[in-house]
Amino acid sequence: MPDSIIKKRFIIILFFLIISIITFSPDCTTIAMRDDNIKYIKNNDLVTIKEGYSGNATNDGRFIDDVEKTKLSFFTLLKWKFSTNPQKQEKEDDKFKLIVSKSPGIFDSKDDMLVWLGHSSFFLRIDGKTFLIDPVLSDIPLRERLCDVPFKIEDIKNIDYLLVSHTHYDHLDSNVIKAAGLKNAKALIPLGMGKLIKSMNKDVRTEEAGWYQKYNTDTGPEVFLMPAMHWSKRSLNDTNEVLWGSYIIKGKNKCIYFSGDTAYSEYFKEIQKLFQKIDICIMSIGAYKPAYIMSKNHMSPNEAVSAFNDMKGMILIPMHYGTYDLSDEPRGEPLRLLEEQKMNKQINGRLQILNVGEIFKL
């Protein structure tokens, strides 16, 4: 084989690994931790709803998860990338494909509704206020979008609030943030994310919060940033410089939880204590194999059900599956496992599976 081809393949593999580390894989970066540098920070202008919570821990400017996690080595990541997936053939044979309904008119409607846009992206109207949540409508680095979008990016308009759970490329699409329809929007985001959002669209107003803090939303629903067991990264050297989290959106008659990306943890029971009536839990169910890579950062369908039951939710809406190929499980497996849980009556509530673009009225 000519040296030029070998060199080209090496560069492609190296690029693939770099992008995978940034975008998809759990944090394998070693960060020097010195106890004397630990500081607790929050937005002192916002209300903190958890009694005695002093803020999110940081070390040398990087956020630390409250839950102790074992760091993955770079060699563990290499092992995953170069080993054979035991479900390789099953994955190749899986013909699962998301159903997409075109819904460009949702931005003109006055009805309260929830619309899944694929992966972890949602449009929400509640109490007359509109939210765009974790918006990603394009291909992401090295990953092609596997389903259509329910509308064009330029159709986006009349958005009051933008919510972004963390900085990973499959949860934050700069093409959407640049959209003219967000000109008057206010981004309710985790600590440290404001500068990144402003670099994408200087017209978007921003407000940063730490965990257990309530945003200033004036009239309309109350919005809280809640914990998540995950991490953040957008480039090679910005590991955990931005906080990550989940959200509670509490309207007059409905309380909605959005998990973002998270592993299963005791956080769900904590959230339930603070919000005892949660009507809708939007839970991530995909990107969980291999478990030795994913289990500290994502939930399997079974874990998502456990989390939903911990929160004593009424309706479980799954997300984070079928839109991008991010991990080893077959594309349709997350939903199949979730439906098995339903058949076995292990879900203590109602399972509501949405098509992409389907309008779920609140």
N, C-alpha and C positions, 0 to 999 in steps of 0.2 A: 504494500500500500504506500503511495507517495507520501512524503513527509508533510506536504501541504495539507493533505486530507486529514492525516493524524492530528496535525496542529489545529485544524478547524474543528474537529470533533472534540478535542480537549477543551477548546474555548467554549464550545456550546455546552458541554457538561458542566464546566466551571460556572458559566453564567446561570445555568439552570439551578445549581446548588445555591448560588448567592441569592437569587430571587426567591427560592424556596425558603431559605432561612428568614428573609425579610418578611415574606408574605404569608406563608402557610404553616411553618413549623414552630413548635414550642421553643421558647427562648433557650438557646444553647450557648449564649454568650456569658463568659465569666466576668462578673463585676466584683471588684475589690470592695468588700464591706468592712467599714470601720465603725464600731459602735459609737465612738465619740462624735461621729458625723451624722448620726441619725437625728432628723428633725421631723416634726409633725406639722403638716400644713393643711389649711382649708381656706375657703373664702370667708373672711371675717365679716363681710357685708351680708352674708346669707344665714338663715336659720339652720341650726343643726338639730335634727329631731331625735337622735340617739343620745340619751342622757350620759354625760361624762365622756363622750367621744372627742378626743383632742385633735383629730385630723388624720390624714393619711401619712404613713411613715415614708420618709425619703432618706436616701443615703447618697451623698455627693451628687444631689440633684436628680436622682433616679428613684422612682416609686418602688416600694417593696410591698408584695402581697402580704396581707395579714395571715394567710395560710402558708405554712412552711412547705416549700416545694423543692424537690431534688432537681438540680440543674442537669440538663442533658449535655453530654459531651458532643463535640463536632463529629467524632467517630461513630457515635450512635446514630446521628443523622445520616452519615455516609452509609452505615449498615442498612438503614431503611431504603435509601435511594438505590442501592445496588443489589438488594436481595430480591428474591422472587416472591411476589404476592401469592399466598396460598389460595386466594380466591380469583386468581388471574383469569382463568377460563370462564368462571361464573360471571365475572365482571364484564368480560367481552361479550358474553351471550345475553346479558341483561338489556332488554329493549325498552326499559322504562323511560317515559318522556312526559314531562309536565304539560298539562293542558293550559293553553293561554287564551284568555278572553280579552279582546281589545276594549279599552276603557278610557279613551281620551277625554270624555266628558265629566270625569269625576271632579275636576277642579272648578267646574261651574255649578255643580250640584250644591244644594243647601242641606242635604240629608246628612245626619251623623252616620259614619260608616268606617269600616276598616277594609283596606284593599292590599293584598299581598302583591308585591312587585317582583317576586323571585328572590331566592337566597334569604337574606335577612332584611330586605327592604320593604317598607310599608308606607302607605299613605293613610293618614287617620284624620277624620273630622269628628270632633267631640265638643259638645256645647258650642257649636258654631266656630270653633277655632281649628285651624288645619296644621297638621304635622307631617313632615317628611322625615322618615326614620332610617338611619343607616343606608342612605341611597347609593345603590350601585346598579347601573343600567347598561354597562359596557362590558367588553372583554376585560380581563385583568391580566397582569403579567404572566405569560406562559400558560394561561388558561382561557379557553374560549367559552363564551356564554353558550349554554346548551339549550336555551329556550328563547323565544322571542320576548320582547318587552311589550307591555300593554299599551304603551303610547310613546311618542317621541319626546326626547329630552326638552325640545323647544315648546312642548305642550304644557310644561310645568308652569303654574302661575298661582297667585293668591295664596302663597304659603306663609303662615304666621310664624311657625317654629321649625327649626331643624334640630334633630337629635342625632348624635353620632356617638356610638358606644366606645369605639376605640379607633386607632389609626390604620389598622391593616387594610390593604388595598381592596379586599373583598367586602369591606364595610364602609369605605369612604372613597367615592368616585369623584375626582376633581372635575370631570366633565359635567357632572350634575351640579356641583357647587358653583361653577361658573355660569350656570343657567340664569337667564334674565328673570325668571320667575321667582328667584330667591332674593331679589333686590331689597325688598322690605322685610325679609325674614330675620328673626332673631335666633341665633344658634345657642342652644342650651347644651353645653358640652362639658366633658371632664377637665380637671385642672391641667393646664399646660397646652391645650389644643388651640387656643385662640389665634396664636400667631400662624399656625398652619392653615386654618380656615381663612384668615385674612389674606394669606398669600394666594389663595385660590379665587377669592371674591372679596374685595375690600369694602363692598357695600353691605355685606352681611354683618349685623351687629352680633356681638358674642357675649356670653356670660358663662364663666367657668365655675364649677362646683366640685367639692370633694364628696366622698361617700356620706350618706345620711343627711345631705343638705337639700334644702328646698330652694328652687329657683324663683326669681321674681317674674311672675307672668301677669301681673296686674289683674285684669279680669279674665275669666275663663278657668280652665282646668288647672289644678295644682300639679307641678312636675317635680320629682325628686330623683337625684342620682343615688343609686343603691349599689352595693358591692357586687363584684363578679370575680371569679377565680380565673384570671387570664393574664394578659400582658399586652404591651404595645411596641410597635416598631414600624418604621416607614422607610428607613435607610440603614446602612451598615452600622452607623455609630450612634443611633438615637434610642437604643433599647430602654424602654420604660421611662423616658423623659416626659411622656404624656401619660396621665392616668387613664384607666379603663373603667367600665362600669356597666350597670344595667339601669333600667328606668321604671319608675312608677308614674303613671299618668292618672290622676284622680279627678274625675268630673263630678257633676252634680248627682248622677245616678249610676255611673259606671267607674270601676277602678280597674286599670289595665296594667299588667306587668310585662315588660319587654326584657328578655334575658341577655340580649347581645350574645357575645361568645363567653361561655363559662364552663368550667368543669362542675361536677356535682360537689357540693360542700354544705357545711352547716349554715351558710349564708341564707339559704332558703327559709329555714326555720326562724332565723332572726327577722327576716322581712315579714314573715307571717305575723310575728308578734307586734310589729309596728303597724301593719295593715291587715286587719283581721278579716276583712271581706274583700277578696280580690275576684272580680267577675271573670276576667279573661287573662290567661297566662300565655304569652307568645314565647315558645320555648324552642331553642335550637336542638336538633336531633341528628345532625350529620357530621361527617369528618371525625370519626372516632376510632378508626383502625389505621395502623396497628395500635393497640392499646398502650404499649410501652412508650409510644411517642405522644399519643393524643389524650390520654386519660386525665392528665393534670390541667388540661386547657379546654376540652370539649366534652359534651355529654353524649353518651349513647342513647338510643331511644328508651331503653329500660331506665336509665338514670334520669332522663327527662321526666318520665312518669313519676319516679320517686320524688323528684323536685316539685312537680305539680301537686302531688299528694301532700308533701310537706307544707306547701303554701295554702292548702285547702282551697284551691281555686275551683271555679265553677265550670269554665270552658277552657280546654287545652287546644291551642292552635299551633301546629308545628311549623318550623321554618328551617333554613340552613341545610337544605338537601335538594338534590336534583338540578340545580342551576349551574354549578361548576363542579368539575371533577377535582377534588382536593385531597382525597385520601384513598385507602385501599378497598373499602367496602363497595360492593356493587351499587349502582346508582339508585335502584329502587328498594334496596334492603332497609333503609331507615323507616320508610313508610310501612313496609310489610311487617316489620317487627312491632311498630306502633299499633297496627291494626290487630296483631296477635294479642297484644296487651289488652286491647279493647274487648276482644272475643273472650279472653280469660277473666274479664271483669276486674282487672287490676287497676284501672283508671277510676279514681274516685270523683268522677265528674263526667262531663260531656266532651267527646273528641270531635273537633270541627276541622276537617281538612279542607283547605281552600285551593282552588285553582289560581294560577297567576292571573291577576286582573279581575278576579271575581269580587263583586261587591258584597260585603258582609255587613248588613245594617245593624246598628247598635240600638 
